[in-house]
């Protein structure tokens, strides 16, 4: 049972990682339009680029994600052959994995990485500032 819970925890961490990459990218774009300074914060942007860059590099090299490998090992240690999971583990797994050829995922990861790099470079060269209020 402990291995099942650990596997579920890994799926949730994996889902949070993917969510940070996707939602972070969308927030970066929205932040550029609305002048949110936190979306231009260098630390945030470097972490975001590192996360998606790591995924894109894994895909290009054909390396399995360490989180997926760990999850599968935990499932095997729990005596499971398939995803006979708790509700949360099953739901998180369904949200994270889709049935498509591997090259589709690799292409998506690489495109998202390139778009993230372009957004980062754009934010360095253009600082959008909200207009200040006029004093009456």
MARSE-729573 format. One line per 4 residues: number of its first residue (from 1); for each residue x, y, z of N, C-alpha, C. Coordinates in nm, 4 decimals. Layout:
NUM	X Y Z X Y Z X Y Z | ...
// end
This chain:
1	0.0816 -0.1195 0.0000 0.0000 0.0000 0.0000 0.0864 0.1265 0.0000 | 0.2003 0.1222 0.0683 0.2898 0.2381 0.0713 0.3398 0.2691 -0.0695 | 0.3728 0.1665 -0.1473 0.4207 0.1880 -0.2832 0.3123 0.2502 -0.3705 | 0.1872 0.2089 -0.3507 0.0761 0.2693 -0.4249 0.0647 0.4181 -0.3944
5	0.0729 0.4519 -0.2671 0.0627 0.5924 -0.2278 0.1799 0.6744 -0.2824 | 0.2991 0.6172 -0.2774 0.4152 0.6873 -0.3329 0.4015 0.7065 -0.4835 | 0.3489 0.6044 -0.5529 0.3270 0.6165 -0.6974 0.2252 0.7265 -0.7260 | 0.1198 0.7335 -0.6467 0.0206 0.8401 -0.6624 0.0829 0.9770 -0.6385
9	0.1683 0.9858 -0.5392 0.2366 1.1110 -0.5103 0.3250 1.1530 -0.6282 | 0.3938 1.0578 -0.6878 0.4787 1.0879 -0.8038 0.3947 1.1379 -0.9206 | 0.2776 1.0780 -0.9427 0.1891 1.1248 -1.0506 0.1476 1.2697 -1.0243 | 0.1158 1.3020 -0.9001 0.0768 1.4394 -0.8676 0.1921 1.5375 -0.8868
13	0.3126 1.4958 -0.8491 0.4303 1.5805 -0.8725 0.4511 1.5998 -1.0224 | 0.4353 1.4936 -1.0989 0.4497 1.4990 -1.2441 0.3463 1.5943 -1.3044 | 0.2245 1.5835 -1.2563 0.1169 1.6708 -1.3030 0.1455 1.8168 -1.2676 | 0.1961 1.8412 -1.1477 0.2315 1.9776 -1.1074 0.3443 2.0327 -1.1949
17	0.4418 1.9492 -1.2269 0.5533 1.9888 -1.3133 0.5000 2.0319 -1.4499 | 0.4161 1.9451 -1.5086 0.3592 1.9758 -1.6400 0.2703 2.1002 -1.6326 | 0.1949 2.1125 -1.5249 0.1097 2.2296 -1.5080 0.1902 2.3576 -1.4983 | 0.3012 2.3519 -1.4263 0.3875 2.4696 -1.4152 0.4390 2.5116 -1.5526
21	0.4774 2.4146 -1.6343 0.5298 2.4463 -1.7669 0.4209 2.5094 -1.8545 | 0.3052 2.4466 -1.8597 0.1990 2.4939 -1.9498 0.1334 2.6211 -1.8964 | 0.0880 2.6180 -1.7714 0.0210 2.7345 -1.7147 0.1205 2.8497 -1.6999 | 0.2432 2.8183 -1.6625 0.3459 2.9217 -1.6535 0.3666 2.9928 -1.7857
25	0.3699 2.9166 -1.8941 0.3870 2.9770 -2.0268 0.2696 3.0690 -2.0599 | 0.1482 3.0221 -2.0342 0.0305 3.1053 -2.0608 0.0316 3.2318 -1.9761 | 0.0700 3.2204 -1.8507 0.0768 3.3372 -1.7638 0.1863 3.4345 -1.8082 | 0.2948 3.3812 -1.8614 0.4009 3.4677 -1.9141 0.3476 3.5506 -2.0300
29	0.2735 3.4858 -2.1202 0.2166 3.5590 -2.2344 0.1153 3.6636 -2.1884 | 0.0269 3.6249 -2.0987 -0.0732 3.7183 -2.0467 -0.0047 3.8312 -1.9714 | 0.0988 3.7979 -1.8942 0.1728 3.8979 -1.8189 0.2401 4.0002 -1.9082 | 0.2854 3.9571 -2.0246 0.3452 4.0512 -2.1197 0.2406 4.1518 -2.1674
33	0.1193 4.1030 -2.1915 0.0134 4.1914 -2.2397 -0.0378 4.2864 -2.1324 | -0.0449 4.2390 -2.0095 -0.1022 4.3168 -1.9013 0.0026 4.3882 -1.8159 | 0.1289 4.3690 -1.8468 0.2345 4.4393 -1.7746 0.2613 4.3859 -1.6350 | 0.2380 4.2573 -1.6142 0.2656 4.1971 -1.4831 0.4161 4.1815 -1.4670
37	0.4724 4.2499 -1.3726 0.6180 4.2469 -1.3562 0.6687 4.1100 -1.3089 | 0.5904 4.0377 -1.2298 0.6365 3.9087 -1.1780 0.6595 3.8080 -1.2902 | 0.5910 3.8239 -1.4042 0.6123 3.7295 -1.5145 0.7428 3.7573 -1.5880 | 0.8060 3.8721 -1.5575 0.9369 3.9028 -1.6162 1.0494 3.8768 -1.5166
41	1.0159 3.8303 -1.3981 1.1164 3.8038 -1.2955 1.2141 3.6985 -1.3472 | 1.3416 3.7322 -1.3464 1.4427 3.6458 -1.4064 1.4478 3.5072 -1.3422 | 1.4347 3.4986 -1.2116 1.4369 3.3685 -1.1447 1.3240 3.2785 -1.1918 | 1.2036 3.3340 -1.1964 1.0871 3.2594 -1.2441 1.1084 3.2122 -1.3878
45	1.1579 3.3018 -1.4719 1.1750 3.2692 -1.6135 1.2832 3.1635 -1.6344 | 1.3918 3.1716 -1.5582 1.4993 3.0730 -1.5696 1.4499 2.9353 -1.5255 | 1.3763 2.9300 -1.4148 1.3210 2.8023 -1.3694 1.2266 2.7459 -1.4744 | 1.1402 2.8311 -1.5290 1.0456 2.7854 -1.6309 1.1199 2.7319 -1.7538
49	1.2166 2.8067 -1.8016 1.2950 2.7614 -1.9176 1.3695 2.6317 -1.8869 | 1.4206 2.6196 -1.7669 1.4911 2.4972 -1.7281 1.3976 2.3769 -1.7285 | 1.2778 2.3956 -1.6759 1.1815 2.2853 -1.6705 1.1448 2.2368 -1.8108 | 1.1067 2.3291 -1.8988 1.0658 2.2860 -2.0334 1.1878 2.2446 -2.1150
53	1.3022 2.3065 -2.0908 1.4245 2.2660 -2.1609 1.4649 2.1237 -2.1264 | 1.4521 2.0859 -2.0006 1.4832 1.9499 -1.9572 1.3923 1.8491 -2.0275 | 1.2629 1.8802 -2.0356 1.1668 1.7912 -2.1012 1.1972 1.7796 -2.2502 | 1.2262 1.8922 -2.3153 1.2574 1.8896 -2.4586 1.3845 1.8095 -2.4842
57	1.4850 1.8262 -2.4007 1.6103 1.7515 -2.4164 1.5874 1.6015 -2.3979 | 1.5100 1.5645 -2.2974 1.4754 1.4230 -2.2779 1.4097 1.3660 -2.4035 | 1.3161 1.4417 -2.4591 1.2430 1.3955 -2.5769 1.3367 1.3791 -2.6961 | 1.4244 1.4757 -2.7160 1.5178 1.4681 -2.8294 1.6160 1.3523 -2.8153
61	1.6560 1.3234 -2.6912 1.7507 1.2147 -2.6663 1.6831 1.0782 -2.6535 | 1.5490 1.0785 -2.6486 1.4762 0.9534 -2.6348 1.4872 0.8921 -2.4965 | 1.5064 0.9769 -2.3962 1.5224 0.9319 -2.2582 1.3859 0.9346 -2.1896 | 1.3567 0.8296 -2.1124 1.2329 0.8272 -2.0353 1.2411 0.9274 -1.9209
65	1.1292 0.9899 -1.8924 1.1221 1.0854 -1.7826 1.1502 1.0143 -1.6502 | 1.2376 1.0705 -1.5676 1.2683 1.0071 -1.4392 1.1452 0.9892 -1.3499 | 1.0509 1.0802 -1.3575 0.9295 1.0659 -1.2771 0.8459 0.9470 -1.3240 | 0.8385 0.9271 -1.4544 0.7650 0.8125 -1.5083 0.8339 0.6822 -1.4703
69	0.9654 0.6805 -1.4814 1.0422 0.5607 -1.4448 1.0197 0.5276 -1.2973 | 1.0278 0.6287 -1.2109 1.0082 0.6066 -1.0681 0.8664 0.5570 -1.0384 | 0.7691 0.6184 -1.1025 0.6312 0.5757 -1.0817 0.6117 0.4295 -1.1209 | 0.6634 0.3926 -1.2378 0.6501 0.2541 -1.2828 0.7202 0.1566 -1.1881
73	0.8345 0.1933 -1.1381 0.9064 0.1065 -1.0427 0.8268 0.0903 -0.9131 | 0.7642 0.1983 -0.8701 0.6820 0.1907 -0.7497 0.5591 0.1027 -0.7724 | 0.5003 0.1118 -0.8903 0.3850 0.0267 -0.9217 0.4250 -0.1206 -0.9236 | 0.5394 -0.1497 -0.9813 0.5879 -0.2885 -0.9846 0.6162 -0.3365 -0.8426
77	0.6769 -0.2490 -0.7612 0.7042 -0.2855 -0.6220 0.5747 -0.3104 -0.5448 | 0.4670 -0.2441 -0.5875 0.3369 -0.2634 -0.5228 0.2660 -0.3874 -0.5754 | 0.3285 -0.4553 -0.6738 0.2686 -0.5761 -0.7286 0.1640 -0.5496 -0.8339 | 0.1675 -0.4319 -0.8935 0.0691 -0.3966 -0.9957 0.1312 -0.4056 -1.1344
81	0.0517 -0.4527 -1.2279 0.0969 -0.4555 -1.3669 0.0395 -0.3389 -1.4446 | -0.0756 -0.2933 -1.4037 -0.1399 -0.1827 -1.4734 -0.1719 -0.0732 -1.3731 | -0.2343 0.0306 -1.4199 -0.2670 0.1439 -1.3352 -0.3953 0.1177 -1.2582 | -0.3867 0.0312 -1.1603 -0.4983 0.0099 -1.0689 -0.4717 0.1019 -0.9508
85	-0.5216 0.2214 -0.9597 -0.4805 0.3297 -0.8714 -0.5940 0.3801 -0.7857 | -0.5595 0.4694 -0.6977 -0.6612 0.5444 -0.6250 -0.7266 0.6407 -0.7240 | -0.8350 0.6998 -0.6847 -0.9045 0.7929 -0.7728 -0.8140 0.9078 -0.8149 | -0.7466 0.9694 -0.7174 -0.6605 1.0840 -0.7480 -0.5464 1.0418 -0.8399
89	-0.4848 0.9287 -0.8106 -0.3766 0.8800 -0.8957 -0.4241 0.8516 -1.0369 | -0.5392 0.7894 -1.0485 -0.5949 0.7576 -1.1807 -0.6310 0.8848 -1.2567 | -0.6946 0.9796 -1.1877 -0.7341 1.1049 -1.2513 -0.6119 1.1834 -1.2988 | -0.5136 1.1948 -1.2130 -0.3925 1.2673 -1.2498 -0.3247 1.2000 -1.3683
93	-0.3243 1.0676 -1.3688 -0.2632 0.9938 -1.4786 -0.3371 1.0190 -1.6096 | -0.4677 1.0198 -1.6056 -0.5483 1.0448 -1.7258 -0.5260 1.1849 -1.7810 | -0.5083 1.2816 -1.6929 -0.4850 1.4187 -1.7368 -0.3476 1.4361 -1.7997 | -0.2521 1.3570 -1.7547 -0.1131 1.3776 -1.7940 -0.0732 1.3023 -1.9205
97	-0.1254 1.1841 -1.9400 -0.0809 1.1011 -2.0506 -0.1898 1.0850 -2.1557 | -0.1512 1.0936 -2.2808 -0.2436 1.0787 -2.3921 -0.1899 0.9715 -2.4857 | -0.2788 0.9125 -2.5654 -0.2395 0.8095 -2.6604 -0.2071 0.8750 -2.7941 | -0.0803 0.8993 -2.8186 -0.0332 0.9594 -2.9441 0.1080 0.9083 -2.9691
101	0.1512 0.9142 -3.0960 0.2898 0.8725 -3.1250 0.3903 0.9595 -3.0491 | 0.5024 0.9010 -3.0141 0.6036 0.9697 -2.9333 0.6555 1.0969 -3.0000 | 0.6642 1.0970 -3.1332 0.7167 1.2146 -3.2026 0.6257 1.3364 -3.1839 | 0.4960 1.3136 -3.1637 0.4032 1.4253 -3.1414 0.4395 1.4966 -3.0123
105	0.4651 1.4199 -2.9073 0.5034 1.4798 -2.7796 0.6376 1.5509 -2.7902 | 0.7332 1.4880 -2.8576 0.8647 1.5505 -2.8747 0.8519 1.6838 -2.9470 | 0.7711 1.6866 -3.0509 0.7511 1.8108 -3.1265 0.6863 1.9182 -3.0384 | 0.5869 1.8800 -2.9609 0.5194 1.9754 -2.8721 0.6171 2.0311 -2.7693
109	0.6970 1.9448 -2.7091 0.7933 1.9894 -2.6083 0.8944 2.0875 -2.6685 | 0.9441 2.0544 -2.7872 1.0448 2.1404 -2.8510 0.9860 2.2742 -2.8928 | 0.8651 2.2735 -2.9472 0.7993 2.3983 -2.9865 0.7722 2.4844 -2.8636 | 0.7245 2.4236 -2.7567 0.6989 2.4997 -2.6346 0.8283 2.5572 -2.5777
113	0.9362 2.4816 -2.5864 1.0648 2.5334 -2.5403 1.1080 2.6533 -2.6252 | 1.0992 2.6402 -2.7568 1.1381 2.7512 -2.8445 1.0512 2.8747 -2.8215 | 0.9213 2.8548 -2.8039 0.8326 2.9674 -2.7758 0.8660 3.0313 -2.6410 | 0.9036 2.9508 -2.5442 0.9422 3.0031 -2.4126 1.0697 3.0851 -2.4224
117	1.1658 3.0382 -2.5011 1.2895 3.1135 -2.5221 1.2591 3.2464 -2.5900 | 1.1755 3.2431 -2.6933 1.1384 3.3669 -2.7631 1.0664 3.4639 -2.6695 | 0.9765 3.4128 -2.5874 0.9054 3.4986 -2.4923 1.0030 3.5595 -2.3915 | 1.1012 3.4807 -2.3494 1.2017 3.5314 -2.2557 1.2850 3.6422 -2.3207
121	1.3301 3.6182 -2.4410 1.4097 3.7188 -2.5109 1.3281 3.8447 -2.5371 | 1.2021 3.8277 -2.5711 1.1143 3.9416 -2.5945 1.0973 4.0237 -2.4671 | 1.0822 3.9548 -2.3540 1.0630 4.0268 -2.2272 1.1884 4.1042 -2.1880 | 1.3050 4.0566 -2.2298 1.4282 4.1287 -2.1992 1.4390 4.2579 -2.2791
125	1.3839 4.2558 -2.4000 1.3982 4.3722 -2.4872 1.2804 4.4691 -2.4785 | 1.1684 4.4247 -2.4271 1.0485 4.5092 -2.4183 0.9921 4.5025 -2.2776 | 0.9925 4.6116 -2.2117 0.9340 4.6164 -2.0774 0.8030 4.6927 -2.0868 | 0.6963 4.6176 -2.0807 0.5651 4.6798 -2.0846 0.5333 4.7352 -1.9462
129	0.4916 4.8561 -1.9442 0.4582 4.9206 -1.8184 0.3144 4.9710 -1.8278 | 0.2373 4.9433 -1.7255 0.1006 4.9923 -1.7231 0.1044 5.1450 -1.7172 | 0.0142 5.2094 -1.7901 0.0100 5.3550 -1.7821 -0.0256 5.4011 -1.6403 | 0.0382 5.5084 -1.5964 0.0100 5.5575 -1.4619 -0.1201 5.6384 -1.4633
133	-0.1808 5.6499 -1.3478 -0.3036 5.7267 -1.3354 -0.2727 5.8746 -1.3475 | -0.3635 5.9410 -1.4094 -0.3497 6.0865 -1.4155 -0.3992 6.1459 -1.2852 | -0.3269 6.2384 -1.2379 -0.3714 6.3074 -1.1162 -0.4556 6.4261 -1.1564 | -0.5648 6.4448 -1.0879 -0.6546 6.5567 -1.1204 -0.6350 6.6709 -1.0283
// end
